[in-house]
Amino acid sequence: MAELNLVIPIEEPQPHDLTNAEVELRIKFASEYFMDEDYYLAAIRCGYVGDAAGDMARRFRGDPYVQRLISAGARSAPGKFGDKEFEDFHKNNAFNMLCLAARDRGTDSNNASRVAAIKAIVSILGMDKPQQIETTVTVKEKPKFDFSGYTKSEIEICRQFAELQKSKEAKLVESE
């Protein structure tokens, strides 16, 4: 019979009307569930694929024996609330679950939950905050020309004239 990979301080729940193979499958499922606390992914790791994985995830979610195993395992989880490593683990786990929800295309998922998960991820990563760029401009010398009284078209003519002067100076330098 399969062993539950958790230290459970209470007696392991006893199955009723289950064969040894069914008990082993439920113990394996409960152990896999604790990897990321996701029923669907636990079903995939137990060997189910496609729609069967979703069906088994829903079935095990409602299975009383699996729920007793998960409940017993959750009570024996290591760590304390104030423990830094324990908190970091749960923060990382919560972020990973948001990532899974953002990518979930399962039968019981919807677009609103994916959008909410993506919005939460963007907020956690700080991508929703506008970037503020501060620039300081210092003028070292006074401008040679004051264009404050000119219109846009007059300024454009002056710019074109300055470019023409630069190109003539460049040609003079090349020819020398």
PyRosetta script that sets phi, psi and omega in degrees:
from pyrosetta import init, pose_from_sequence

init()
pose = pose_from_sequence("MAELNLVIPIEEPQPHDLTNAEVELRIKFASEYFMDEDYYLAAIRCGYVGDAAGDMARRFRGDPYVQRLISAGARSAPGKFGDKEFEDFHKNNAFNMLCLAARDRGTDSNNASRVAAIKAIVSILGMDKPQQIETTVTVKEKPKFDFSGYTKSEIEICRQFAELQKSKEAKLVESE")
pose.set_psi(1, 143.5)
pose.set_omega(1, -178.2)
pose.set_phi(2, -68.8)
pose.set_psi(2, 150.1)
pose.set_omega(2, 179.0)
pose.set_phi(3, -100.6)
pose.set_psi(3, 141.9)
pose.set_omega(3, 174.2)
pose.set_phi(4, -80.8)
pose.set_psi(4, 125.7)
pose.set_omega(4, -173.8)
pose.set_phi(5, -81.6)
pose.set_psi(5, 33.2)
pose.set_omega(5, -179.7)
pose.set_phi(6, -127.6)
pose.set_psi(6, 150.5)
pose.set_omega(6, 174.2)
pose.set_phi(7, -88.1)
pose.set_psi(7, 111.2)
pose.set_omega(7, -176.5)
pose.set_phi(8, -111.5)
pose.set_psi(8, 115.4)
pose.set_omega(8, -175.7)
pose.set_phi(9, -72.5)
pose.set_psi(9, -13.8)
pose.set_omega(9, 178.6)
pose.set_phi(10, -106.6)
pose.set_psi(10, 171.9)
pose.set_omega(10, 178.6)
pose.set_phi(11, -66.1)
pose.set_psi(11, 142.7)
pose.set_omega(11, 177.6)
pose.set_phi(12, -64.9)
pose.set_psi(12, 134.9)
pose.set_omega(12, -179.2)
pose.set_phi(13, -58.5)
pose.set_psi(13, 140.0)
pose.set_omega(13, -178.9)
pose.set_phi(14, -91.3)
pose.set_psi(14, 131.7)
pose.set_omega(14, 179.1)
pose.set_phi(15, -76.7)
pose.set_psi(15, 151.1)
pose.set_omega(15, 175.7)
pose.set_phi(16, -116.9)
pose.set_psi(16, 127.1)
pose.set_omega(16, 176.4)
pose.set_phi(17, 60.3)
pose.set_psi(17, 35.5)
pose.set_omega(17, 176.8)
pose.set_phi(18, -118.0)
pose.set_psi(18, 142.6)
pose.set_omega(18, 175.3)
pose.set_phi(19, -77.7)
pose.set_psi(19, 168.3)
pose.set_omega(19, 178.4)
pose.set_phi(20, -60.4)
pose.set_psi(20, -39.8)
pose.set_omega(20, 179.8)
pose.set_phi(21, -64.2)
pose.set_psi(21, -39.9)
pose.set_omega(21, 178.6)
pose.set_phi(22, -67.0)
pose.set_psi(22, -38.7)
pose.set_omega(22, 178.0)
pose.set_phi(23, -65.0)
pose.set_psi(23, -45.4)
pose.set_omega(23, 179.8)
pose.set_phi(24, -60.3)
pose.set_psi(24, -41.5)
pose.set_omega(24, 179.0)
pose.set_phi(25, -63.4)
pose.set_psi(25, -41.5)
pose.set_omega(25, -179.7)
pose.set_phi(26, -68.8)
pose.set_psi(26, -37.7)
pose.set_omega(26, 176.9)
pose.set_phi(27, -65.9)
pose.set_psi(27, -42.7)
pose.set_omega(27, 178.3)
pose.set_phi(28, -62.8)
pose.set_psi(28, -43.7)
pose.set_omega(28, 179.5)
pose.set_phi(29, -60.4)
pose.set_psi(29, -45.8)
pose.set_omega(29, -179.4)
pose.set_phi(30, -62.4)
pose.set_psi(30, -40.0)
pose.set_omega(30, 178.2)
pose.set_phi(31, -64.2)
pose.set_psi(31, -42.9)
pose.set_omega(31, 179.4)
pose.set_phi(32, -68.3)
pose.set_psi(32, -32.2)
pose.set_omega(32, 179.5)
pose.set_phi(33, -59.7)
pose.set_psi(33, -36.6)
pose.set_omega(33, -177.0)
pose.set_phi(34, -73.2)
pose.set_psi(34, -8.2)
pose.set_omega(34, 176.6)
pose.set_phi(35, -62.9)
pose.set_psi(35, -45.7)
pose.set_omega(35, -178.5)
pose.set_phi(36, -144.6)
pose.set_psi(36, 9.8)
pose.set_omega(36, 179.4)
pose.set_phi(37, 55.9)
pose.set_psi(37, 44.9)
pose.set_omega(37, 179.8)
pose.set_phi(38, -129.0)
pose.set_psi(38, 117.4)
pose.set_omega(38, -177.7)
pose.set_phi(39, -62.8)
pose.set_psi(39, -43.2)
pose.set_omega(39, -176.7)
pose.set_phi(40, -63.7)
pose.set_psi(40, -47.1)
pose.set_omega(40, -179.8)
pose.set_phi(41, -67.7)
pose.set_psi(41, -32.8)
pose.set_omega(41, 176.1)
pose.set_phi(42, -64.2)
pose.set_psi(42, -39.5)
pose.set_omega(42, 178.1)
pose.set_phi(43, -65.3)
pose.set_psi(43, -39.0)
pose.set_omega(43, 177.4)
pose.set_phi(44, -63.9)
pose.set_psi(44, -43.8)
pose.set_omega(44, 179.8)
pose.set_phi(45, -67.0)
pose.set_psi(45, -21.8)
pose.set_omega(45, 175.4)
pose.set_phi(46, -81.5)
pose.set_psi(46, -4.3)
pose.set_omega(46, 175.0)
pose.set_phi(47, 111.1)
pose.set_psi(47, -0.1)
pose.set_omega(47, 179.0)
pose.set_phi(48, -87.0)
pose.set_psi(48, 146.6)
pose.set_omega(48, -179.8)
pose.set_phi(49, -131.1)
pose.set_psi(49, 156.9)
pose.set_omega(49, 173.7)
pose.set_phi(50, 59.7)
pose.set_psi(50, -135.1)
pose.set_omega(50, -177.9)
pose.set_phi(51, -65.4)
pose.set_psi(51, -30.4)
pose.set_omega(51, 179.6)
pose.set_phi(52, -63.3)
pose.set_psi(52, -36.4)
pose.set_omega(52, 178.7)
pose.set_phi(53, -64.2)
pose.set_psi(53, -43.5)
pose.set_omega(53, 177.8)
pose.set_phi(54, -64.6)
pose.set_psi(54, -41.7)
pose.set_omega(54, 179.2)
pose.set_phi(55, -63.5)
pose.set_psi(55, -45.1)
pose.set_omega(55, -179.4)
pose.set_phi(56, -68.4)
pose.set_psi(56, -35.1)
pose.set_omega(56, 177.5)
pose.set_phi(57, -61.5)
pose.set_psi(57, -45.0)
pose.set_omega(57, 178.3)
pose.set_phi(58, -65.7)
pose.set_psi(58, -38.8)
pose.set_omega(58, -179.5)
pose.set_phi(59, -64.9)
pose.set_psi(59, -46.0)
pose.set_omega(59, -179.3)
pose.set_phi(60, -71.2)
pose.set_psi(60, -28.5)
pose.set_omega(60, 177.4)
pose.set_phi(61, -62.3)
pose.set_psi(61, -32.6)
pose.set_omega(61, -179.7)
pose.set_phi(62, -98.9)
pose.set_psi(62, 0.5)
pose.set_omega(62, -178.3)
pose.set_phi(63, -78.3)
pose.set_psi(63, 122.0)
pose.set_omega(63, -176.8)
pose.set_phi(64, -62.5)
pose.set_psi(64, -37.7)
pose.set_omega(64, -179.4)
pose.set_phi(65, -65.9)
pose.set_psi(65, -43.6)
pose.set_omega(65, 178.1)
pose.set_phi(66, -63.1)
pose.set_psi(66, -42.0)
pose.set_omega(66, -179.6)
pose.set_phi(67, -64.9)
pose.set_psi(67, -36.8)
pose.set_omega(67, 176.7)
pose.set_phi(68, -66.8)
pose.set_psi(68, -39.7)
pose.set_omega(68, 177.5)
pose.set_phi(69, -62.9)
pose.set_psi(69, -45.6)
pose.set_omega(69, -179.2)
pose.set_phi(70, -65.2)
pose.set_psi(70, -42.5)
pose.set_omega(70, 179.4)
pose.set_phi(71, -62.8)
pose.set_psi(71, -43.5)
pose.set_omega(71, 178.8)
pose.set_phi(72, -65.6)
pose.set_psi(72, -39.6)
pose.set_omega(72, 179.0)
pose.set_phi(73, -68.5)
pose.set_psi(73, -36.6)
pose.set_omega(73, 179.9)
pose.set_phi(74, -67.2)
pose.set_psi(74, -35.7)
pose.set_omega(74, 178.9)
pose.set_phi(75, -67.9)
pose.set_psi(75, -26.4)
pose.set_omega(75, -177.2)
pose.set_phi(76, -98.4)
pose.set_psi(76, 8.9)
pose.set_omega(76, -178.7)
pose.set_phi(77, -61.2)
pose.set_psi(77, 136.8)
pose.set_omega(77, -178.4)
pose.set_phi(78, -73.0)
pose.set_psi(78, 161.1)
pose.set_omega(78, 174.8)
pose.set_phi(79, 103.1)
pose.set_psi(79, 161.6)
pose.set_omega(79, 177.8)
pose.set_phi(80, -123.5)
pose.set_psi(80, 159.2)
pose.set_omega(80, -176.6)
pose.set_phi(81, -60.9)
pose.set_psi(81, -35.4)
pose.set_omega(81, -179.3)
pose.set_phi(82, -82.5)
pose.set_psi(82, -8.8)
pose.set_omega(82, -177.5)
pose.set_phi(83, -70.7)
pose.set_psi(83, 124.0)
pose.set_omega(83, -175.5)
pose.set_phi(84, -60.3)
pose.set_psi(84, -46.3)
pose.set_omega(84, -178.6)
pose.set_phi(85, -63.2)
pose.set_psi(85, -40.0)
pose.set_omega(85, 179.6)
pose.set_phi(86, -63.8)
pose.set_psi(86, -42.7)
pose.set_omega(86, 178.5)
pose.set_phi(87, -66.4)
pose.set_psi(87, -42.0)
pose.set_omega(87, 177.9)
pose.set_phi(88, -61.1)
pose.set_psi(88, -40.7)
pose.set_omega(88, 178.5)
pose.set_phi(89, -59.7)
pose.set_psi(89, -45.9)
pose.set_omega(89, -177.5)
pose.set_phi(90, -72.0)
pose.set_psi(90, -32.9)
pose.set_omega(90, 174.9)
pose.set_phi(91, -64.8)
pose.set_psi(91, -45.1)
pose.set_omega(91, 178.5)
pose.set_phi(92, -63.5)
pose.set_psi(92, -40.9)
pose.set_omega(92, 179.4)
pose.set_phi(93, -64.3)
pose.set_psi(93, -41.4)
pose.set_omega(93, 178.5)
pose.set_phi(94, -63.8)
pose.set_psi(94, -41.3)
pose.set_omega(94, 178.4)
pose.set_phi(95, -64.2)
pose.set_psi(95, -42.8)
pose.set_omega(95, 178.3)
pose.set_phi(96, -63.3)
pose.set_psi(96, -37.5)
pose.set_omega(96, 178.7)
pose.set_phi(97, -67.5)
pose.set_psi(97, -36.3)
pose.set_omega(97, 175.3)
pose.set_phi(98, -63.3)
pose.set_psi(98, -41.8)
pose.set_omega(98, 178.1)
pose.set_phi(99, -62.1)
pose.set_psi(99, -41.2)
pose.set_omega(99, 177.7)
pose.set_phi(100, -64.1)
pose.set_psi(100, -42.5)
pose.set_omega(100, 179.6)
pose.set_phi(101, -64.8)
pose.set_psi(101, -35.0)
pose.set_omega(101, 179.8)
pose.set_phi(102, -67.9)
pose.set_psi(102, -29.4)
pose.set_omega(102, -179.2)
pose.set_phi(103, -98.1)
pose.set_psi(103, -5.2)
pose.set_omega(103, -173.9)
pose.set_phi(104, -67.5)
pose.set_psi(104, 123.4)
pose.set_omega(104, 176.4)
pose.set_phi(105, -120.2)
pose.set_psi(105, 22.6)
pose.set_omega(105, -177.7)
pose.set_phi(106, -65.8)
pose.set_psi(106, 173.9)
pose.set_omega(106, -175.9)
pose.set_phi(107, -67.7)
pose.set_psi(107, -30.8)
pose.set_omega(107, -177.8)
pose.set_phi(108, -101.3)
pose.set_psi(108, 19.2)
pose.set_omega(108, 175.9)
pose.set_phi(109, -102.8)
pose.set_psi(109, 162.7)
pose.set_omega(109, 177.3)
pose.set_phi(110, -140.1)
pose.set_psi(110, 166.8)
pose.set_omega(110, -176.0)
pose.set_phi(111, -65.8)
pose.set_psi(111, -35.0)
pose.set_omega(111, -179.1)
pose.set_phi(112, -62.9)
pose.set_psi(112, -40.4)
pose.set_omega(112, 179.3)
pose.set_phi(113, -69.0)
pose.set_psi(113, -36.0)
pose.set_omega(113, 177.2)
pose.set_phi(114, -65.8)
pose.set_psi(114, -43.0)
pose.set_omega(114, 179.7)
pose.set_phi(115, -64.3)
pose.set_psi(115, -41.9)
pose.set_omega(115, 178.8)
pose.set_phi(116, -63.7)
pose.set_psi(116, -40.2)
pose.set_omega(116, 178.9)
pose.set_phi(117, -65.9)
pose.set_psi(117, -42.4)
pose.set_omega(117, 179.2)
pose.set_phi(118, -64.8)
pose.set_psi(118, -40.3)
pose.set_omega(118, 178.5)
pose.set_phi(119, -62.4)
pose.set_psi(119, -40.8)
pose.set_omega(119, 178.4)
pose.set_phi(120, -65.8)
pose.set_psi(120, -40.5)
pose.set_omega(120, 178.8)
pose.set_phi(121, -63.1)
pose.set_psi(121, -45.5)
pose.set_omega(121, 179.3)
pose.set_phi(122, -60.2)
pose.set_psi(122, -40.3)
pose.set_omega(122, 179.3)
pose.set_phi(123, -67.3)
pose.set_psi(123, -42.6)
pose.set_omega(123, 179.2)
pose.set_phi(124, -62.4)
pose.set_psi(124, -41.7)
pose.set_omega(124, -178.7)
pose.set_phi(125, -77.6)
pose.set_psi(125, -7.1)
pose.set_omega(125, 177.8)
pose.set_phi(126, 76.9)
pose.set_psi(126, 20.0)
pose.set_omega(126, -178.2)
pose.set_phi(127, -83.2)
pose.set_psi(127, -10.2)
pose.set_omega(127, -178.9)
pose.set_phi(128, -90.4)
pose.set_psi(128, -7.8)
pose.set_omega(128, -179.7)
pose.set_phi(129, -86.6)
pose.set_psi(129, 133.7)
pose.set_omega(129, 178.2)
pose.set_phi(130, -68.8)
pose.set_psi(130, 138.8)
pose.set_omega(130, 179.1)
pose.set_phi(131, -78.4)
pose.set_psi(131, 132.4)
pose.set_omega(131, 178.6)
pose.set_phi(132, -107.0)
pose.set_psi(132, 122.3)
pose.set_omega(132, 178.9)
pose.set_phi(133, -113.3)
pose.set_psi(133, 124.2)
pose.set_omega(133, -179.7)
pose.set_phi(134, -105.4)
pose.set_psi(134, 126.3)
pose.set_omega(134, -178.9)
pose.set_phi(135, -125.3)
pose.set_psi(135, 134.1)
pose.set_omega(135, 176.9)
pose.set_phi(136, -115.0)
pose.set_psi(136, 126.8)
pose.set_omega(136, 179.6)
pose.set_phi(137, -111.8)
pose.set_psi(137, 125.7)
pose.set_omega(137, 176.0)
pose.set_phi(138, -117.1)
pose.set_psi(138, 133.7)
pose.set_omega(138, -179.5)
pose.set_phi(139, -95.6)
pose.set_psi(139, 121.0)
pose.set_omega(139, -177.3)
pose.set_phi(140, -83.4)
pose.set_psi(140, -35.1)
pose.set_omega(140, 179.7)
pose.set_phi(141, -136.1)
pose.set_psi(141, 155.6)
pose.set_omega(141, -179.1)
pose.set_phi(142, -71.4)
pose.set_psi(142, 138.4)
pose.set_omega(142, 178.9)
pose.set_phi(143, -59.0)
pose.set_psi(143, 147.4)
pose.set_omega(143, -178.2)
pose.set_phi(144, -74.0)
pose.set_psi(144, -28.8)
pose.set_omega(144, -176.9)
pose.set_phi(145, -126.7)
pose.set_psi(145, 145.2)
pose.set_omega(145, 176.1)
pose.set_phi(146, -107.5)
pose.set_psi(146, 112.1)
pose.set_omega(146, -177.7)
pose.set_phi(147, -100.6)
pose.set_psi(147, 15.4)
pose.set_omega(147, -174.7)
pose.set_phi(148, -66.2)
pose.set_psi(148, -26.7)
pose.set_omega(148, -178.7)
pose.set_phi(149, -93.7)
pose.set_psi(149, 1.3)
pose.set_omega(149, -176.4)
pose.set_phi(150, -91.0)
pose.set_psi(150, 154.3)
pose.set_omega(150, 173.4)
pose.set_phi(151, -86.9)
pose.set_psi(151, 172.0)
pose.set_omega(151, 179.9)
pose.set_phi(152, -61.6)
pose.set_psi(152, -41.7)
pose.set_omega(152, -179.0)
pose.set_phi(153, -66.6)
pose.set_psi(153, -38.0)
pose.set_omega(153, 177.9)
pose.set_phi(154, -66.7)
pose.set_psi(154, -38.1)
pose.set_omega(154, 177.5)
pose.set_phi(155, -65.9)
pose.set_psi(155, -38.5)
pose.set_omega(155, 178.5)
pose.set_phi(156, -63.7)
pose.set_psi(156, -40.5)
pose.set_omega(156, 178.0)
pose.set_phi(157, -63.7)
pose.set_psi(157, -41.4)
pose.set_omega(157, 178.2)
pose.set_phi(158, -63.9)
pose.set_psi(158, -39.7)
pose.set_omega(158, 178.9)
pose.set_phi(159, -63.7)
pose.set_psi(159, -44.3)
pose.set_omega(159, 179.3)
pose.set_phi(160, -64.3)
pose.set_psi(160, -39.8)
pose.set_omega(160, 178.0)
pose.set_phi(161, -63.0)
pose.set_psi(161, -42.4)
pose.set_omega(161, 178.9)
pose.set_phi(162, -63.5)
pose.set_psi(162, -40.2)
pose.set_omega(162, 177.4)
pose.set_phi(163, -64.7)
pose.set_psi(163, -38.9)
pose.set_omega(163, 177.6)
pose.set_phi(164, -63.5)
pose.set_psi(164, -42.2)
pose.set_omega(164, 178.9)
pose.set_phi(165, -63.1)
pose.set_psi(165, -42.0)
pose.set_omega(165, 178.9)
pose.set_phi(166, -62.4)
pose.set_psi(166, -42.9)
pose.set_omega(166, -178.8)
pose.set_phi(167, -66.2)
pose.set_psi(167, -37.3)
pose.set_omega(167, 176.3)
pose.set_phi(168, -64.7)
pose.set_psi(168, -41.0)
pose.set_omega(168, 178.1)
pose.set_phi(169, -65.1)
pose.set_psi(169, -38.0)
pose.set_omega(169, 178.6)
pose.set_phi(170, -64.4)
pose.set_psi(170, -39.5)
pose.set_omega(170, 179.0)
pose.set_phi(171, -66.6)
pose.set_psi(171, -38.0)
pose.set_omega(171, 177.5)
pose.set_phi(172, -63.4)
pose.set_psi(172, -41.4)
pose.set_omega(172, -179.7)
pose.set_phi(173, -65.7)
pose.set_psi(173, -40.0)
pose.set_omega(173, -180.0)
pose.set_phi(174, -65.4)
pose.set_psi(174, -39.1)
pose.set_omega(174, -176.3)
pose.set_phi(175, -74.9)
pose.set_psi(175, -23.0)
pose.set_omega(175, -179.3)
pose.set_phi(176, -76.1)
pose.dump_pdb("model.pdb")
